[in-house]
Amino acid sequence: MAREETFTPWYFQPEIAKVYESFYEGKYKEADIQEKNLLKFLLDQIDGVGEILEVGCGTGHFTRWLNSLGYKVVGADISPVMLGVAKELWKDGKFVNARAEFLPFKDKSLHVDRFVAYLVYMPVLVRVFREARRVARRGIVMGLMNRWSLPTIRRIIQVKLGKNPYYFNARFYSLPMIKKKIKQAFVDGEFEFLDWSCAVFPKIFGIKKLVKIPFLGSFLGVGVKFK
Ligand SMILES: C[S@@+](CC[C@H](N)C(=O)[O-])C[C@H]1O[C@@H](n2cnc3c(N)ncnc32)[C@H](O)[C@@H]1O
């Protein structure tokens, strides 16, 4: 039987959802800080953001963080098990079970839309971006695994060898690839690119800040502002 027919993505598996947040306390603790810095750097480039829809919010790790910064937030995710954990961790949080391609919100009902690290599981990006454009008034900010980084290259090789099931259904994007998708999704002249950056460089370089080098940094932040 083909792999697609038997494969259950990790984010639908309750035992993985339960431990997902522990990664941020363990080996990804430093990466988490740098990723948040990068997302804040992008968000600060869009004026008038009060509300944020976080698409692919998972267990709500970044949703809670955005709330702590003073934004009004809603988390949306395809997985009921990830959302179950999100609701346990933040009882008053607002979360909806939804797919990025079909968001249950009215046109222009939110100030900004944001994705963190979930684009890897999204094959039809142009559709996703257009849907984000439909509901978001000011812009979109996204953080994703950079295709041009050593951890991502390792993951791509592992998948090719039939290992690392976490990424069997993943697609990895570089800066030019993501910019191309954005240009396909939006009408020229109706948006402008934000100042992008990368974070989480290999430890041997000792870089803990944001750097505008489109390779090696494993977390890539890109965004657009709507006109
Ligand atoms: C790597 S996790 C990221 C979770 C969270 N943003 C974080 O960084 O901790 C990817 C998330 O994307 C969600 N996801 C995958 N495909 C999706 C889709 N089509 N629409 C909405 N969410 C999706 C998964 O359920 C999962 O929770």
The ligand as an ORCA input file, in Angstrom:
! r2SCAN-3c Opt
* xyz 0 1
  C       5.198     22.378     13.317
  S       3.576     22.566     13.981
  C       3.682     24.253     14.477
  C       2.799     24.571     15.649
  C       3.032     25.972     16.216
  N       2.821     27.005     15.214
  C       4.438     26.065     16.779
  O       5.308     26.624     16.087
  O       4.650     25.586     17.888
  C       2.596     22.582     12.523
  C       1.099     22.765     12.784
  O       0.440     23.014     11.532
  C      -0.821     22.388     11.565
  N      -1.296     22.225     10.190
  C      -0.830     21.372      9.236
  N      -1.526     21.521      8.115
  C      -2.444     22.495      8.330
  C      -3.477     23.097      7.532
  N      -3.700     22.712      6.281
  N      -4.235     24.061      8.085
  C      -4.047     24.448      9.376
  N      -3.110     23.900     10.181
  C      -2.308     22.944      9.656
  C      -0.549     21.095     12.320
  O      -1.707     20.532     12.871
  C       0.453     21.540     13.379
  O      -0.185     21.882     14.585
*
